[in-house]
Amino acid sequence: MSPKSRIPAPDPGDTWVPRPRRRQTPLAILRHAATFLGSSVLGGVLLAGLVLPGAGAVGLGAKNGAEGFESIPDDFKAPPLTQATQIYDAKGGLIAKVYERDRTVLTAEQMSPLIRKAQVDIEDARFYEHGAVDLKGVLRAITKNAESGAAVQGASTLTQQYVKNVNVELAGDDPAAVREAQRKTLGRKIQELRYAIKLEEDLPKEQILTNYLNITFYGHQAYGIQAASQRYFSKDAKDLTLPEAAMLAGLVQNPSQYDPKLHPVAAQKRRDTVIDKMVENKHITAEQAKEAKAAPLGLDYKDPQNGCITAQAGMGFFCDYVRHVVKQDPAFGKSAAERKKLWDTGGLNIYTTLDPDKQAAAQNAVSTKVYVTDPVSAAMTMVEPGTGKILAMAQTRPYGLAKEKNQTVVNLNVDAAMGGGIGFQPGSNFKPIVAAAALEAGLPPTQQYDSPNRMDWPTTKTCDGTWKNLNKGTKEGVIPNESPREKGPYGLKEAMALSVNTYFVQMEQEIGLCAVKQMANKLGVAGKASGDPLQEVPALGLGTQEVSPLTMANVYATFAARGSYCAPLAINRITTVDGKDVPVTPARCNQVMSQDTADVINSVLLGVTEKGGTARDLRLDDDRQIAGKTGTTDEKKSAWFTGYTGNLAGSVWLGSPGTKVPMRNIRIGGQYQAEVFGATGPGPIWQKAMSDAVRTMPDKQFTTVYVPDQVKHDPGCATPGSPTGSATCTGAPNPGSTGRPRGTDPTAGGPSGRYTPTTPPDAEDQ
């Protein structure tokens, strides 16, 4: 058929008529000639680079490229590709997947042969026949581009494309470096060519293809064929079918244009083009192609799930804590930059200490006892005594950025350096630290003070001098007890059970503030939650300096472990995706007080939860032994209960992290409370969480010692006019004293001689 016969006869009613081919002007001819010449020059450059790489580079002024041609960095041959990191709980459940780029590197054997064939057929069909440069492809591109008058066809081989992807990968998250890696300049093209030539010399074709499939971008935050397979079809790359493999292979050229979610028709058309190429290259039969084309796209799409925000059961805050651990622990790199690189590069399996059952117990308790819409919030951490393992970390407000949904990314359980805030005043939760310091300093468990109802803050020794009260006679210069009925003398056990402020201030005065600060440091209270150092003032012992629930849970875990302090531990083990172990910091434990001291503290804190103590109503469901301490701050802006069994410690804080809401005449969790105390606010949260958490744990008893409930007052023991009003006094043995398991002393508070408090049931410490 002649060209003229192809032109349809004009329809009388049609205004369209065939037009003669437009005559090229001299200027247009010159433009096409220049385009052809430019393409020819590029082809010549590529050929020169292939044959005489050094000379070609010098001719173009690419001095650096020439010098580096004979060698190629090892990390370019097998670059450390950014991959996803998986964070698991203690039972192997996935907490979250975090990544800079969602990628999982596979071996060739872990990929379907279909995707390998499809990717080659559509990207570079002659991949196994040519070297780093496809000379036929270059000439074909030159011809096509010259004919069209524009650059409509490229000539990059799959190896060259891989090199370009590596340059972008090595640029990391630096936008300027990424732009530089993607610049379409002659010098950049020559450098890519040189590296491609060297790679073809050093690596087999199959490895280059594997590397390419692991590095390339498939859209929707999926880097590499495994992430793409999971994203679009929710399956591993080794299980891809023919139509699935063809669709993914077709995405690489333009992931946006062929996006199967947004442009399914274009995606299917592109998929069918890939299938045709596979037939053309004899990788599948015509019958297989027909069947594959008849299949729907068959997407089983999953949105990208990245970061701690995707964690369930309130585990997002712990997930974020793990991130801070990796970025700060020297075990993961000598410098901050090294540790950041490890985290950003990813490809880790992080197995943590978080117990999903205990986490569920803690999260359920803080969520049901305090509503997310309440003006206050709650946070709870559980720690295993003797190991420091963090078993649960929960808070009322969920992890997230939506403030209108009461979400937050501030972890109220930890210090500021680990993703938390500035902490909260612990109130009388701190008093056992004072007692431990006093016992270590040599004071006996029977230590007695006159403990007046009100007293001036006393002059007290510090590590470097003396603290003096410059406000005597004023409100700021006086420390009162909570109730006007609280006045001594008191012994240690009774003072702890009733949380008598003046008793512990007098104890501080006798041993000095330095001893208290040093004991706090040994127990993990290295400073305030904000990072500021502890101040040596008498109010230190009454809990006026902000700490976090994790810190307090670990302090009380040390008591439960009979004085063995273990640094908080969040990570059990880390492996790379290929199964290699990454060194982690093991449990770090040391004896920070004598076992005798810890046994006394445990015995005294058991009394807090028995009749006569501020936490007498916080029994667990199975009635096992518990010890602990309440704490409430000025104006009821924060309330605490930290308690423990022989094998689990938990600390609960309740309050407002921002505006410091006074918890009076307030509704929390649907319940009205006239005034919140440690035993009435955080106490029930702790009780509910711990009852569920210990249900399957053995009942581990404390090693206790006899400590009198009430010291018999002897005028010769405590003289109000003495410097401290202190003396060592003893009382008659009390058969109902601490040391008995729960439920074995039905006469407590009666004939047993146990002290019956005269203060109101709600009396609490400041």
CORLIN-V514391 format. One record per run of one state. SS is the DSSP state (H for helix, E for strand, L for the rest). FROM is the first residue (numbers start at 1). TO is the last residue. Records with the same first field share a line. If there is no record, write none. Layout:
SS->FROM-TO / FROM-TO
This chain:
L->1-3 / 7-25 / 52-52 / 61-62 / 68-73 / 78-84 / 89-93 / 99-101 / 103-107 / 111-112 / 124-134 / 149-157 / 172-174 / 183-185 / 203-204 / 216-216 / 218-221 / 224-224 / 234-236 / 240-241 / 252-263 / 281-285 / 295-307 / 311-315 / 329-329 / 333-335 / 346-347 / 353-355 / 370-376 / 384-388 / 396-398 / 400-402 / 406-407 / 409-415 / 419-423 / 426-426 / 441-446 / 450-453 / 457-459 / 462-465 / 468-474 / 481-489 / 499-500 / 512-512 / 523-537 / 543-545 / 548-548 / 561-563 / 567-568 / 570-570 / 577-580 / 583-588 / 592-594 / 609-626 / 633-633 / 637-637 / 645-648 / 656-663 / 669-670 / 676-681 / 694-725 / 729-766
H->4-6 / 26-51 / 53-60 / 63-67 / 74-77 / 108-110 / 113-123 / 135-148 / 158-171 / 175-182 / 186-202 / 205-215 / 225-233 / 237-239 / 242-251 / 264-280 / 286-294 / 308-310 / 316-328 / 330-332 / 336-345 / 356-369 / 403-405 / 416-418 / 427-440 / 475-477 / 492-498 / 501-511 / 513-522 / 538-542 / 549-560 / 595-608 / 634-636 / 682-693
E->85-88 / 94-98 / 102-102 / 217-217 / 222-223 / 348-352 / 377-383 / 389-395 / 399-399 / 408-408 / 424-425 / 447-449 / 454-456 / 460-461 / 466-467 / 478-480 / 490-491 / 546-547 / 564-566 / 569-569 / 571-576 / 581-582 / 589-591 / 627-632 / 638-644 / 649-655 / 664-668 / 671-675 / 726-728
